[in-house]
Amino acid sequence: MKKKSQSKAAVTRRTFSAGLGAAGIVAGTTPFNIVRAQGAALKVGVLLPRSGYQASIGQDCQRGVDISAGLLKDLGLPSLQIMNADTETNVDVARSRAEKLISEGAQLLIGAFDSGQTSAIAQVAEQKGIPLVINIAAAPPITEQGYKFVFRNFPTGVMILRDAFLNQKEVFQITGSAPKTAVMLHVNDTYGHATGDLALKRLTLLANELLPTIEWK
C-alpha cells in the first residue's frame, strides 16, 4: 500500500482551525469558533471564474475577497495571505490553477462558485491533502464522496429546493389553491444534472409529503 504523499504546504490542526475561522469571512459566513493564528499568515488560494461566461459572478465574489483584509483586521482575526486565481469558467483550468496554487504554497483553498469547477478542485485538494472550503457550489455529490479535506460553506441544491417547497406550501395555503402539475428545468452542467437527476428523486418524496396533489414531470 502506497503511503499518501504529503504536500510541502501541510498545515497543523491548530493552524487550519485558525485559517478556517478567518477564511469564513472570505467565504461569506461567520464561524462559531475561531482560534487565533500565530506566526506567518495562512496562505489561502482563492479560485473564482473571473473571466468567461461566469465572469460577472466570479468578479462579485472577488470583491468580497478584496475587502476581507480590512474586515479581519477590524475584528482582530488572523491575517491571511490571499493568492488569487482565475478559473476562466473552465473545469480543466480550475484543476490546473488549483495545482499551481498548492505548488506555490497555498495551505487552504476556497472556491469556486461553479459546481463542475469545484468538483475538479476538490479532487486536487483531496489528493494533495490541502483543505478546500466550498464557498457556493451546491451540487450534492461534491461532499458525498467521503472526502476528508473538503468542507461545504453553502447549502446543497437539495436543501435550497427543499426550502423553496416549504415556502410554496405556505403560499398555496394562503391563496387556497395549488398547481396540479409541475416541471423541473435545469441547466446542462454539473450542478444542473445533480439537481435534475439526484435531487428530483429526493424532491419527489418531499413533494409527495408537502404537496401530494402535484404531478411531477
Order of alpha helices (4+ residues) and beta strands (2+ residues): alpha-beta-alpha-alpha-beta-alpha-beta-alpha-beta-beta-alpha-beta-alpha-alpha-beta
